[in-house]
Amino acid sequence: MDDDDRLIQLKGIIANEKVVTHFQPIVSVKKKQIVGFEALNRGVRECGLIAPDILMVYAKGLGLSLELDRLFRKKALESFKSIYAIDGEKFLSINVESDAIIKGFGSKKFLNSVIQNGISPSAIVIEILESDISDMDIIFKFVEEYRNLGFLIALDDFGAGFSNWSRIVSLRPNIVKLDKSLTEGVCNDFYKREVAASVTHLAHKTGALVIAEGVETLEDALVVMDFGADMLQGYFFSKPLDDLDLLDEVSREITELSAKLIKSKSRMILEAERELKFYFDRAHEIAGALSEIDETFINSILHDKIDKDEVIECAYVLNNDGIQISDSIVNTKIIGKFQSVMFHPDKIGADQSGKEYFYLISAGTDVAVTEPYLSSATGNICVTVSVTYHNKSGIKRILCVDMKK
């Protein structure tokens, strides 16, 4: 199809309002209910429906993005009107193209359309595609104006492509929507989980709620809830619906997931407790052996204790000032003979007094474990377990054991 044919087809869709709105539920597992919907529009033609992203690509190329965007919003609000009349506590999330914002800024058409349909602005979430922002000044003015009118503002698809984290700070959205590239398979991907958790933490610290998009499996749902996502959206609950009579099935999924979340949380707490006990028992066992030997044999004892271990990556001993009195003994079974300028085991005399694990022990505790971090000895993600012991002369020492995660 050439541009002329696309233009004719697109003009026909806009003129005849050949658009239908489907609604995808947004759920709160904590509240055990559907709290809102995202409006997803489809173009209508004889051979079937046209996806909204395809239509918008055509519209932008043909200079009709504002007209199509306004039609999408009009049809979404008209369709949501009856839902809102029954349950005024549900919100509607509507995508607004930044290109349409820039071209139509100041017209008040969106506000007027919301009011004409008898919907409170407080029930409308305006989704702005974070990666699509080209004119920050106008977007900022739009956000401020519509926020003051009572609308909620969401940054959509955050985490897709080259996301600009500063926009969470500058736009101060009410909602940040985690892109599905961060949530799909998050249960099996440590790095996705840490990035998604960091975005969630930043959003919460700046006063925003988090919706995790693209949730398709129970396992992913449990993980995103564990790191603090406030609401979930995705095929695990429901595809976009044109028949809201099917929502009873979604409600059953939410109830079942809530029960599974409680069981999962309990299981995770028990597993964490067992993991900590294992860490501490292993560290205390090594510390016990060190307390009985002449310190000239520290390196030999550490080698003997960790060479066949499946979890310990590295071990070393500090004095009470945080200075190493042993080498960092690396478990070559786990990490081989890897070394680099950036990551390498420290030697006797290295100063570790600025490390988190030394701070924890310095605070007065006899045993401590860090949050996961990047080991300077191996370049791997690990936790460090620190325990105090006294050598044969009664001098306090600190054993540090890096455990793989």
N, C-alpha and C positions, 0 to 999 in steps of 0.2 A: 504494500500500500504506500503510495507516494504522499507528499505533504498536502496536495490538493484534496485527495480523498480523505485524509485524516481530518483536515479542516472542516470539510462538509459534514463528516460523521460527528465530530466534536461539537460543531455549532448546532447540529440537530439534537444531540443529547442535552445541551444546555438550554436551547429554546423550548424543548418539549419536556424538560425536567425528567429525562429518562435515567433516573438514579434511584436505587433502593438502598436503605440503610440496614445493616446487620449490627447486632450488639454482642460484644464479647464481655462476659462477666468479669469483674474485678472483685476478688474475694479477700476477706479478712478471716484467717483461720482462728485467730484469737477470739474474735467476736462470733465465729461460727455462722457467718452469713455473707451473702453478696452485698457489697457496699456501694457498687457503682458499675458503670458500663463504659466501654470505649466504643464510640460510633465508628464503624468501618463501612464506607460507601462503595457501591458497585455500579458501574455503568450498565445500562440495559440495551441489548441489541437482539436482533432476531435469533442469532445462533447461540445466545447465552449471555453471561455477565462478563464485564471487563473489570479487571482488578484496578483499584484506585491509583496505585503507583504508576501503572502503564498510562492511564488517562492523564495523570498529572505531568508525566514526561512529555506527552503529546502537547498538553496545554501550554507548558513553559516554552516549548519550541515554537508554538504558533501564537504566542502572546496572549493566551486566554487563561492564564493561571488564576488571576483574580476572580474572573467570572465562574470558573469551575469550583474554586474554593468556596465562594459564596453559596453556590448551589449545594455543595456538600453540607455546609453548615445548616442551610435552610431545611433540607430534607431530614437531617439528623435531629434537629430541634422539633420539627413537626412529628417525627416518629416517637421521640422521647416524651412528648407532651402528655400522652395518655398514661405512660408509666409513672411520670412525676405526679399526676393527679391522684393516682392510687397510693403512691408511697413517696412523699416529699423528702425522705431522708436518703434516697439514692442520688448519687451524682452522675453526671454525664461528662465523659472526657472526649474532647473534640480536637482533632489535629488542625492546626492553622499554619499554612505555609508561610515561611518568613517572607517569601517573594510577594505573597498576597498582603501581608502586613505592611510592607514597604509601599506597595502601590495604593493600598486603600486606607492608609493611616489618616485618622481624623474624620472618617465618614460616619461613624457611629452605627453603621448598618448591623454589625453583629449584636451590639447592645440592644438596638431596637427590635431585632428579630427575637431575641431571648424574651424581652418584655412582652411582645405581641403574642407569644406562645404561653404566657402565664407562668413562666419559669423564673425562679429567683436566680440572680447571677451567682449567688453563693453555692448553687447546685451545679455549676458549670466549671469544669477544669479545661483550661486552654493549654493544649500540648504544643510546645514549640520544639521543632526538631533541632537538637543542639548542633549537629554537624552542618546544618543548612543555613546558619546565620551568616549573612554577608555584610549587613549594615548594623553594627552593634548599637549605634546611637538611637536609631529609630526603634529598634527592638526594645531597648531599655525604656524609652518613652512610652511605648505601647504597654509594656509590662506594668510600669508604674501607674498609668492611667486606668488600666483594667483591674489591677489589684485594688486600687482605691474605690472602684465601682463595686467591689465585692467578689469578683471572679477569683478563682484559684489558678495558679500558674504552675505548669509542669514542664520540666526539661525531658524531652522524649529521646529514646534510644541512646541514653548516656552509656558510653563505653564502646560504642561502635566507631571504628576508624580512629581518627586522631582527635579524641575528645579533649576539650579545653577545660581542665578542672577549675580554672579561675572563674568560669561562668556560673558555677554554683555560688560563688561568693558574690560576684557582681550583680547577678539577676535575682538572687535570693528567692529561688522558686519555692513554692509550697510543697511540691512533689518532685522527686527525681525518679525517672523510670529507667531501671537497669536494662540495657539492651540484651537481647537473647544470646548474643555472642558471649556474654559473661555468665549466663545462667544455664545454657544447654551443656550438659555434661559436667556441671560444676562439682558434682559429688565425687568425681574421679580425677579432678584437676586441682592440685594444690595452688597453683599460681592464679587460676581464675578465681578460686575461693578467696584468696588473700586480696586480690584487686577489688572484687565485688564487696568484700567486707570493708575495705578501706573507703570505697565510695559511700557505702552505707553509713559508716562512722562519720565521715565528713558531712554528709547530708543531715544526719541527726544533730551534729554539733552546730550546724547553721540554721536549725529550725525547720528542716524539711522532712516529710515522710518519704518512704521508699516503696515503689512498686517494682517487683521483679517480673519482667515480661518473659515470654517464651518458656514457661515452666511446663515440661512435658512428661516428667516421670515423678513417681513418689520420692525416689532418692534425692533428686534435685530439689523438690519442694521442701523436704526436711532440712537440707543444707542451707537453703536461702533463708528459711525461718530461723535456723540456728544462729546465723550471723546477723539477724535483726531486721530483715525485710518486713515491712508493715503490712503489705498487701501483695497478692499474687495474681498473675494473669497468664493464661496459656492453655494449650490443648489438654493438659492433664485434667482440667476442670471442664472446659467447653471450647469448641470452635465458635466463631462468630455466628450468632443465631438470628434467623428471621422470624422464628416462632418461639416466643418467650414462654409458651406452655411447657417447654422442655426444661425449664429451670429447676423443676423438682429434682431431676437427676443430679444437677450441679449441687444442690443443697445436700443431697445424700453424700456426695463426694467430700464436701467440706466437713460434714460431721464425722465421717470415717477418718479423714486425714487428721482431724483434731485429736481423735483417740490414738491414732498411730504416733502423732507428735509427742503426746504424753509418754507413751511407751518408749519412743526413741530417745527422748530427753533423759528418762530414767536409766536407760541402757548406756547412754553416753556418759552420764555421771559415774556410773559404776565402772565403766571401762577406764575413765580418766583416773579414778581412784586406784584401780588395779595397776594402771601404768605408772602412777606416781610411786606406789608401794614398791613396784619392781625397780624403778630408778633408785629409790632411796636404799633399798636392801642391797642392791648391787654396789652402790657407792660406799655404803657402810662396811660391806665385806672387804673391799679393797683398802679402805681406811684402816680397818682392823689389822690387816696384814702389814701395812706400812708402819703402824704404831709399834710393831715388835722388832723392827730391823734397824740396823745401822744405816744412816741416811746416805752413805756412799752407794747403797744398793737400791736406791729408789727407782732409777730407770729400769733396772732388771726386774724388780717386782711388778712395775707397771706393764712392761712387755709381757711378762708371764700371765698377768691377769686379763689382759685384753686381746692378746693375739688370736685367740680362738672364739672371741665373743661375737655374737650376731648383731648386737645393738650399739656397743660403744665404738665411737669413731676415734676418740682421742682422749688422753688423760695426762694431767700434769699437777704439780704440787706448788703452792705458793707459801711464802712466809706471811706473817701477820701484817706486813706492809704492802702486800700484793705483788711481791717480786718472786719470779719463778726460781725455785731451788731444784727443779728437775727440768729435763727437756720435755717438750710436748711429744708424748709417745703416741704414734699414729697406728691404728689397726689396718695393716696393709691388706688384710682379707676383705675389708669393706671398700677402701678407697685406693688400693694399689699404691704406687709410688708417685702419685701426682704431686707436683709442686709448680709454683709460678711466682713471678715477682709480686703479684697481688695476694695470692693465697699460699701460705706455707707455714709449717709448724714452727713455733717459737722455740728458742733455746734457753738454757739456764741464764738467768739474769734479766730476762724480759720483764718489763713493768706492766702488770695487768690491773693496776689499781684504778684505772679508769673504766673498767668493764662492769657491766650490770651485775654479773654474778658476784663480783667483789663487793659492790655496794650493798647487795642483799645480806651478805655475811657480816659486813661491817656494821649493819644496823642492829646486830646483836643476836641474830638467829644462828642456830647450829647447823641447820640444813636449809637449802633453798634451791628452787628451780626457776630458770628464766622462761620467758615467752620464746617461741621459735624465732631464730635469727640466723643470719648468714655467717657461718664460721670463717674466721680469718685464717684458720689452720688448713681447712679443706675446701672451702668454697661451697660447702653443702649447707642446707637448712638443718639446724640442730637445736637442741636445748642443752643448757649446761646445768648439771646438778653439782652443787657445792656442799661439802660437809667439812666440819672442823674435826680435828683429832689432835692428840698430843703425842709427840715422839717419845722415844725411850728416855730422853732427858727432861720430859715434862713441858717441852716448848710447843706452843700452839702452832698447828699447821692447817692449811686449807687444801683439801683435795678437790680438784675440778675434773668432772667427767662429762665429755660431750657425747650426747646420745643422738642417734639419727632419728629424723622424723619421717 
